[in-house]
C-alpha cells in the first residue's frame, strides 16, 4: 500500500487539483508574451460534448467479464475521459487499450500490471474496480488514500472485517465510493415499490433464496500461461498452484470459476447474494442497519437461517415454503415514502459520476453495500458453524464466540495486509 506520508489531504480530488492547476498556469501566462493558440471547439464543448475541463478522468482495475462491461459504460460517457487500465493478463491489457484508443482515435491509454501505479497517478479522478472479490478491499482503500473516488463491483467485501475498513477509508478521505449492484434498483422494483408505497402494511419479513456456499479448491496445478502474472492474481490469497478454474471469470458458480472458491469469494451466497440481499434490504428499508443476530435452523435436515434487525424486521435465507423475495407484511397501515432513485443519467454508472461531481452519496453508497455484504457473511458463518450467532454492530465482532470471531477475517500474504 502507499506510504502514509504521501497521502493526500482529506477533500483533495478531481476538481481541486486540475482546476487549480489550470488557474495557476493561466495567471502565469497573463504577464508573459505567448504565441496565439487554437483550441478545438470540441474541447470547449461547442459541438455538444462535455468540455475537457469538466470531464472526470478515469481508469479501470480488473477488466475481465464484468470489468469490460463497466469500462464500456464509463467509456461511452461524454463526461468521462478514460485514460488508463490495469489487469494482470497481458492479453486483456492489449485488448482493452485497443478499445480505448479506438474510442479516442489516439494511442494515449496507459496500461498497468500493478494497480498501485495506476491509482498513484495525480491526473486520475476516479477508478472502477472489477477484480476478483479478494482484491476489492485493498483496491478501494488504496484508491481512497490516494484521493480517488471509486466504483467497486459487488460483492464489495470478502470478509466481515474488510467492510468497516472500507467505510472508514471513504469517510476519512472524503471519497465517493459506490457499490456496483445494478440489480438492486433495476430488477426488484416489483418488490420494492409495494413495500415503500405501504401496500404491504408494516413489514415483518422477507425471504431470499440463493447459493451455493463457497467451496475448497483442490485443483491439480498446471503450467502458468504466458502473459499472466499469477502471483499478482493471487495477491493476498493463500498461495496455490495455477489452474484455469481458479482464475476463470465464468458466472457459473459450480467449481469452475474463482467465484466458487472460499479463498477468493463467498460462492453464490455473496456473488448472487449481493444482488438478492441488496434488493431485499432495500425493499424492507434496512439498508442503513446491520443485523444484530443470525439464527440457524435445522428442521429435519432442512437448513435455513434468519437475520434479525434491531427494529424487529427479519431477513430469511431459504425459509421453507417461501419463494425468493417473498415479503410478509401486516394489516397495519404505514405512510407511503418515495423510492430513492439514481442521480444523473445512465443508470448506476451515471449515478456514480454525478456524485463524483456533486459529492453526494451514491445510491449504492459503500455503507449500504457493506451492510448487504455483512448479511451474506453472517449467513455463511452461521451455516459453517451450524449455530446461531450474536453480532455486535458497534464492536464489529461476535458476542462471546471466539471460534466465530476467527472467521471475521483471514491472514493475508505479505505485502497485501490490511
N, C-alpha and C positions, 0 to 999 in steps of 0.2 A: 504494500500500500504506500501512498505518497507520504513523504516526510511531513510531520505535523508542522514544522517550522515554515514550510512553504504553502500552508493552507491559505485560501482566500478568506477575506473577512466576510462576515455574515452580510448578505444583501448584495454582494458582488455578483454580477450576472451578465446576461446578454446585452442589455441596453447600455448600462453604465460604461463598461469597458470600451465598446466600439464607438459609441456616440460621443463620449468624451474625447476619444482619440480624434475623431473627425473634427470636433470643435477646436481642439488644440492645434491641429495642423492647419485648419482654416485661418485661425488667428495669426499663426506664424507667417502664412503666405500673404496676409493683408499688408504687411510692411515691407515686402520684398518684390522686386520685379520678377514676374513669372511669364512664361510663354503662355499664350492662349491655349486652352484645351477644349476638346469637344466630347461631351458625354452623350452616349446613345440615348435616344428617347425612351427606349425600353427600360434602361437602368433607372430612369426617373419616374417610371410608371405611366408614361404618356400613351402607351398602347394598351392600357388596361391592366398591365401586370403590376405586381406589388413592387414599389421602389426597393432597390437593393438595400438601402439603409434600414428598411423596416422588415426585412426578411429574417427569419430565425435560421441561424446556421446550425446544421445538424450533422451527426454521424451515427452509425449503427454498429452495435456489437452483437455478433451472432446472427449470421444471415443464412440460416437453414430454412426449413419449410415455412415456419411461421415468420421468421425474420425477413424472408423475401417478401411476404405479404405486407408486413409492417413497412418495409423500405419502399415498396411500390406506392403505398398510401401516402407516406410523407413526401416522397419524390414527386408525386403528382400535384402537390400543392404549390400555388404561385407565391405563397408567403413563406416558403421554406427554401433554403439553399443547402443542398445535401453535398457535403464536401469530403467525407471520409467514411470508411467502413473497416471492420475488424472481424476476422474469422481465423480459426486455426487450420482450416483446409485451404491449401493453395488454389485449388480449382474453384472454390467458392469465391475467393478474393478476386480472381481474374474475371470470373463471370459477372460479379457484382460491379466491379469497376467498369467493365464494358457497358453495362446497363446505364450506369450513372453518367459516364462520359458521352454516351449516345444521346441521353436526355439533354445535356447542356452543350453538345456539339464542341467539346474540348477534350483535353486529356488531363484534367486537373485533379480528379479524385485520387486521394491518397489511401493506400491500403496498409493494414497493420495485422500482425500476428498476435501482439500483446495489447490488450485493451487499455492498459495504463498509458501507453504512448498516445493513443487517440484522445483519451479523457484529459490528458495534461495540456492539450492544445488550448491556447488562450483565445483563439478566434472562434471556437465552437461554443454555442449557447446551450444546446440540448442534445441528448443522446436517447436512442431507443435500444432496448436490450431484449434479445430473444434467445439467449444461451440456454443450455440445459439448466434445470432448476438449482443444482448445487452451486451454480455461479451467481445467482441473482443477487443475493445479499452483498457479496463482495463488490459487484459492479455498481450497484445502487449507492452504497456507502462511499465508494471511491469517487463516483460522479458528484455526489453532494459535497464532499470535501474539496473538490476541485471547482466548485461554483457552477456546476452544470445541473439543469433540470433534467429529469429522466422519465421516460415512459418504459415500464418494465412489464413484460408478458407475465401472465399468470402461469402456475401459482407463484406468487411473489416470494414465498419462503419455502425452504426445505425443512426447517426446524422451528420450534416454538421460540427459541432464544433469538433467532435472526430477526423476527418481526419487530420486537421492541427496539432493537439496534437500528433498524431501517427508519422507523418512525422518529427516533431521537435524532438521527442524522438529518432528516428532512427539516425538522424543527430548528436544530442548532444552526444549520447553514442557510436557513430561509429558502429552501428549494421547493419547486413544484415537482411532486413525484406522483405519477399516475400508474395505477394497475392497468392491466391490459385485457380484462374480460369484456369483450363487446356484447356477449350474450346476456349479461345481467339485465340490461335495459332493452335490448333488441329482441330477445327470444321469449321473455317471460311476461310480456305486458298483459296477457290474458289472466295471469295470476296476480300480478302487481296491482293493476288498476282497480279490480273489485275490492281489494284489501284497503287501498288508500282512499277509495270512494266511500268506504263504510258499509258496503253491501254485504260483507261477511260478519258484521257486528264486531264485537270485541274479539280479537284473535286469541285463540288458545294455543294452537299448534300448527305446524306444517311438517310434512314428511318428504324426505329426499331419498331416492333410490339411485345409488351409484357405487362403483367399484371397478376393479378388484383392489385389494390391499397390495402394497409393494412386495416384491419377492427378492430372494437372494439370486445373485448371478454367479453361476458356476461354469461359465462357458470356457472351453479349452482355448488357450492362447493361439493366435495366428500372427503372421508377419505384419508389421505396421505398413500400410500402403505409403508409397511415395507421396510427398506433399501434405502429410498430416502430422501435426505436432501433437503426438499422443500424450506426452507428459503435460502439456498445457491444457489439452482437453480434459484430462483428469483433474488438474488443479488441486483443490482442497480435498477431493475424494480420496479414499484409500487407494494405494497403488494396486493395479490389476493389469493382467495381460490384455493386449488388444484383441477384440473380437468385434466383427461388424455389427452384431446385435447390441453391443454395449453403447455404441455411439450413433445408431440409426435414429433418425428423426421421425420415423413412422408414427402415425397416430393410433396404430393398433397396439393396445396395451395387453399383449399376450406372450410376453417373454422374448420378443424380437426387436425391442427398442429400449432406449435409455429410460423412457417413461415408466417402464415396468419394474425397474430395479431400485431397491432401497438406498443404494449408495448415491444415487443421482436424483431420485424423485420419490414421491409418495404414492406411486401407482395411480390407478384410476380414482382413488379417493381424493387426491389433490388435483390431478390433471382435469378430469371432468367435474370433480367436486368443486373446484374453484368457480366453475360456471353455475352449477346447480345450487350449491350452498350460497353463492353470491346472490343468485336470484331469490332464494328462499329468505335470506336475512333482509334483503331489500323489501320483499313483499310484506313481511310482518314487522318491518321497521325496527330492526335491532342492529342496524349497520354500525351504530356508534358504540355498541356494547360488546363485551366478551362474555361467554358462558362462565358461570362460577361452579358448575358441576356437570359431570357426564356420568350417566347411569348405564351400566352394562346389563343386558338381559340375555338369558339363555333359557328359552321356554321349549323344553323337549327337543333340544338340538337346533332350534331356530334362534340365531343370534341377531340381536339388534341393539341399538343404543339411543340415548336421548341426551341432548344438551339442554341444560336449564339456564335461563337468563334471570338476572336479578329482578326483572319486572314480572316474573312468573310465566313468561312465554316459553314454549317448548319447541325444540327443533329435533325431530326424529330422524334416524337413519335406518332405512329398511324396516319400518314398522309393519308388522304383519297385516295384510288386508288393505293397505293404503298404497295408492299409486304415487308416482313421482310428482312432487309439488302439490300434494293434496293438503288443502287447508281446512282446519276445523275452527269455526267461529262460534258465535253465540247470538242470542236474540237481543243482547244489549246494544243499544244504538250508540254509535260513535260519530263524531263530526268528520265530514269529508275533508281531505287535505289534497293540495295539488301535488302531482307526482313530479319529483325532481327530473330535470332533463339535462342533456348535454349543452354545454356552452358552444358558441361559434357554429360553424358549419362543417359537415363532413364526418359525422358520427363521433366515435370515441377519439379518433385521431385529431379531428378538429377541436374537440373539447380540450385536449391537452395543449394544443398550440395556442388556443385562445387564452388559456390560463397562464401559459408562459408569458403572454403579453400583459395580462391584467393582474397577475399574481394572486388570482383567486384559487380556491381549492377545486381540483377537477372532480368530475362525477365519481371516478374510482380513486379518490384520494388514497394515498398509501395506508392511512389508518383504517379506512373501510376495507381495503384489500387484505390487510394483515389480519383483521378480525375474522374475515372469511377463512383465511388460511388456518387460523387458530382452531376453528371448528374442525377442519379436516384433520389436523394433527391430534387434537383431543380424541377424536373417534379412533384414529389409528392406534394410539397408545392404549386406549381402553380395550380395544379388540386384542391387541398384542398381549396385554396382561390379564385379559378376561376378568376385569373387575371394575367397579365404579371408582371415580376419582373426583376429588375436590380441587378446583383450580383457583388460586389466589390471584385475582386480576391486578392487584397492586404490586405484589412481590414477584409476579410472573413465575410462580412455581407451584407445584402440587403440595397440598397440605399434609404434613406428616407422612410422606411417602418417598423414601429415599430411592427406591427402585424406579418409580415413575420419574423422579427428578433426574435420574441418569439419562433419561431418554429425551430431555429437553433440547439437547444439542449433541454434537459428535466431535471427536478430535480431528482437526484438520491437518493436512500435510503442510509443513512449512514451505514457503513463507506465507501461505494463504490463511493466516489466522485472523480471527475477529475478537 
